[in-house]
Amino acid sequence: MSKELKIGLLTTFLIALLIWGINFLKGKNIFAEKNHFYAVYNEIGGLEKASPVYLNGYQVGMVENIKLTGKNMRNLVVTFTLRKDLKIPKNSRSIIYNEDLMGTKAIKLKFTAADQYYEPGDTIPSSLEPNITEQIYTEIQPIKDKTQNILSSLDSIIQLFDGNTRKNIQRSVANLDTITTNLKTSSKNLNQLVSQNNQTIKNILANAESVTTNLKNNNEAISNSFQNISSVTESLRKAKLGKTLHHLEKTLASTDSIVEGIQKGKGSLGRLTRDDSLYIRLNQTTRNLNKLIKDIEENPDKYIHISVFGRNK
């Protein structure tokens, strides 16, 4: 083999390797089998060749070519390739969307549940999602319109006010500023108070947690106490506490009647408490009885006669 032939073969190999490497870096695999599909758009929003094609977030192909078509060249035909084993159900859509916050465009396939499929080379229905700026503008535009209407209404209302009313409104606004300042000051003071008493607050929370823990740990004992109270209550109910209280009430009423009779001098106890003569006679009898007992102790022979041979006459 001549030297020139070797150089030619090496150059051809290097060129092929370079072409393969460039396509590999672009995400293309020139050796893989692919199917081609088309989609027609009025606007592609910056979609470029080699942009990825996704299905459920997984890349299944890429954009191969973009060209203008139609009357006055106003439409764009996007050619994209997909894996050969991927089938696209009928009425599915190829949607251009923002792949990231920077606005990079890509195509996502939104499949349907149809049981019929597009053939390679078919044109897939297409659409374009609005970019971030358009979405923000769409959301903000109604708010902007409402704000303008409110401002116009406020201008109309303010023009109806006289000078004094405007001054009153200004003073009200000034008062609101003062209130806001006071609220800020109060909030600052509250923060300082909490900061200064942080340890105290922690202790209070720790004590509360301790109490809660004790209640939890003694839950069974507390339940038993309530059960005991319930048992006592049930026992009192079965013991006919109402009837007992009724009898007790009648007894107390009788006692009150007796005490009232005694206070009025009725009966022996009543006369004893109301008549001093009975007390004096009882006292005198007691003294006489004491004298008699003392005399018996001192002169027993006077009252007791004992004889061995019989009674003395």
ZAMARGU-4260 file (C-alpha; in steps of 0.2 Angstrom, whole numbers, plus 5000, padded with zeros to 4 digits):
<rodrens>
0) 5000/5000/5000 | 5007/5017/4995 | 5010/5031/5006 | 4998/5042/4998 | 4984/5029/5000
5) 4988/5028/5018 | 4987/5046/5020 | 4970/5047/5011 | 4962/5033/5021 | 4968/5041/5037
10) 4962/5058/5032 | 4945/5051/5027 | 4944/5042/5044 | 4948/5058/5053 | 4935/5068/5044
15) 4922/5055/5047 | 4927/5054/5066 | 4926/5073/5066 | 4908/5073/5058 | 4903/5060/5070
20) 4910/5069/5085 | 4901/5086/5080 | 4885/5077/5078 | 4887/5068/5095 | 4890/5084/5104
25) 4874/5091/5096 | 4865/5075/5103 | 4864/5067/5086 | 4868/5049/5083 | 4870/5046/5064
30) 4871/5027/5066 | 4854/5026/5075 | 4838/5023/5065 | 4826/5037/5066 | 4809/5043/5060
35) 4805/5060/5053 | 4790/5070/5057 | 4784/5088/5053 | 4775/5102/5062 | 4769/5118/5055
40) 4770/5134/5065 | 4765/5152/5063 | 4778/5157/5076 | 4792/5147/5084 | 4798/5159/5097
45) 4816/5156/5094 | 4816/5137/5092 | 4833/5132/5084 | 4840/5117/5075 | 4846/5103/5087
50) 4833/5109/5100 | 4827/5093/5110 | 4810/5085/5108 | 4803/5078/5125 | 4790/5066/5130
55) 4785/5067/5148 | 4801/5076/5152 | 4812/5063/5143 | 4821/5067/5127 | 4816/5056/5113
60) 4822/5066/5098 | 4828/5083/5091 | 4824/5096/5079 | 4833/5093/5062 | 4828/5107/5051
65) 4817/5123/5051 | 4812/5132/5035 | 4799/5145/5029 | 4785/5139/5018 | 4767/5144/5013
70) 4761/5159/5004 | 4772/5174/5007 | 4783/5163/5017 | 4773/5166/5033 | 4773/5148/5040
75) 4788/5138/5047 | 4790/5119/5044 | 4799/5111/5058 | 4807/5094/5054 | 4811/5083/5069
80) 4817/5066/5072 | 4811/5053/5084 | 4817/5036/5090 | 4811/5022/5078 | 4802/5013/5091
85) 4791/5028/5096 | 4773/5028/5090 | 4763/5045/5090 | 4744/5042/5093 | 4732/5052/5082
90) 4728/5070/5087 | 4743/5071/5098 | 4752/5088/5098 | 4769/5095/5096 | 4770/5110/5108
95) 4785/5123/5108 | 4788/5128/5126 | 4800/5137/5137 | 4813/5124/5143 | 4820/5135/5156
100) 4819/5152/5164 | 4831/5159/5151 | 4818/5156/5137 | 4827/5142/5129 | 4814/5133/5117
105) 4811/5115/5115 | 4797/5104/5109 | 4786/5093/5120 | 4775/5079/5113 | 4757/5078/5121
110) 4750/5061/5117 | 4732/5056/5117 | 4724/5039/5121 | 4720/5035/5103 | 4724/5018/5096
115) 4728/5024/5079 | 4746/5031/5075 | 4754/5043/5063 | 4766/5036/5050 | 4784/5042/5048
120) 4783/5058/5037 | 4766/5064/5043 | 4763/5082/5050 | 4759/5083/5068 | 4746/5096/5075
125) 4756/5110/5083 | 4754/5124/5095 | 4765/5137/5104 | 4765/5141/5123 | 4767/5159/5128
130) 4783/5164/5135 | 4786/5170/5152 | 4785/5188/5147 | 4768/5185/5139 | 4762/5175/5154
135) 4766/5189/5166 | 4758/5202/5155 | 4743/5192/5153 | 4741/5190/5172 | 4746/5208/5176
140) 4735/5217/5162 | 4718/5214/5171 | 4726/5221/5187 | 4733/5236/5178 | 4716/5239/5170
145) 4707/5238/5187 | 4720/5249/5195 | 4717/5262/5182 | 4699/5262/5184 | 4701/5263/5203
150) 4712/5278/5201 | 4700/5287/5189 | 4686/5284/5202 | 4697/5291/5216 | 4701/5306/5206
155) 4682/5309/5202 | 4678/5307/5221 | 4692/5319/5226 | 4687/5332/5214 | 4669/5332/5223
160) 4677/5336/5240 | 4679/5354/5246 | 4695/5362/5254 | 4690/5357/5272 | 4686/5339/5267
165) 4703/5338/5258 | 4712/5344/5274 | 4703/5332/5284 | 4708/5318/5273 | 4726/5324/5274
170) 4725/5324/5293 | 4718/5307/5293 | 4733/5301/5282 | 4745/5310/5294 | 4736/5301/5309
175) 4738/5284/5300 | 4756/5288/5298 | 4757/5292/5317 | 4748/5276/5321 | 4760/5266/5310
180) 4775/5274/5319 | 4767/5269/5336 | 4764/5252/5330 | 4782/5250/5324 | 4788/5257/5341
185) 4777/5245/5351 | 4783/5231/5340 | 4801/5236/5344 | 4797/5237/5363 | 4788/5220/5362
190) 4803/5212/5354 | 4815/5220/5367 | 4803/5213/5381 | 4803/5196/5373 | 4822/5196/5371
195) 4825/5202/5389 | 4813/5189/5396 | 4818/5175/5384 | 4825/5164/5398 | 4809/5167/5409
200) 4798/5162/5394 | 4808/5147/5391 | 4806/5142/5409 | 4788/5145/5408 | 4786/5134/5393
205) 4797/5121/5401 | 4786/5121/5416 | 4771/5119/5405 | 4779/5105/5396 | 4783/5097/5413
210) 4765/5098/5419 | 4759/5091/5403 | 4771/5077/5404 | 4766/5073/5422 | 4747/5073/5417
215) 4752/5062/5403 | 4762/5050/5414 | 4748/5050/5427 | 4734/5048/5415 | 4729/5031/5422
220) 4729/5037/5440 | 4718/5052/5435 | 4706/5041/5426 | 4705/5029/5441 | 4701/5044/5452
225) 4687/5050/5441 | 4681/5032/5440 | 4681/5032/5460 | 4672/5048/5460 | 4659/5041/5448
230) 4658/5025/5459 | 4655/5036/5475 | 4642/5046/5466 | 4633/5030/5460 | 4634/5023/5478
235) 4626/5039/5485 | 4612/5038/5472 | 4609/5020/5476 | 4609/5024/5494 | 4594/5035/5492
240) 4603/5050/5498 | 4588/5061/5494 | 4577/5051/5506 | 4591/5052/5520 | 4592/5070/5518
245) 4573/5072/5519 | 4573/5062/5536 | 4588/5073/5542 | 4579/5088/5538 | 4564/5082/5548
250) 4575/5078/5562 | 4583/5095/5562 | 4566/5103/5561 | 4560/5093/5577 | 4577/5098/5586
255) 4573/5116/5582 | 4555/5114/5589 | 4562/5106/5605 | 4575/5120/5607 | 4562/5133/5604
260) 4551/5125/5617 | 4566/5125/5630 | 4569/5143/5626 | 4551/5147/5629 | 4551/5138/5646
265) 4541/5123/5641 | 4544/5106/5649 | 4556/5102/5663 | 4571/5108/5653 | 4562/5124/5649
270) 4557/5127/5667 | 4575/5123/5672 | 4582/5136/5661 | 4569/5149/5664 | 4565/5146/5683
275) 4579/5150/5695 | 4570/5143/5710 | 4571/5125/5703 | 4590/5127/5701 | 4591/5134/5719
280) 4581/5119/5726 | 4592/5107/5717 | 4607/5116/5723 | 4601/5116/5741 | 4597/5097/5739
285) 4614/5094/5733 | 4622/5103/5748 | 4611/5093/5760 | 4615/5077/5752 | 4634/5081/5753
290) 4631/5085/5772 | 4622/5069/5775 | 4636/5059/5766 | 4649/5068/5777 | 4640/5065/5793
295) 4638/5046/5788 | 4657/5045/5785 | 4660/5054/5802 | 4647/5045/5813 | 4643/5028/5805
300) 4637/5021/5821 | 4623/5034/5821 | 4615/5026/5806 | 4622/5008/5805 | 4618/4996/5820
305) 4628/4979/5820 | 4625/4966/5835 | 4632/4949/5836 | 4618/4942/5847 | 4604/4951/5840
310) 4597/4968/5838 | 4598/4980/5852 | 4582/4987/5858
</rodrens>
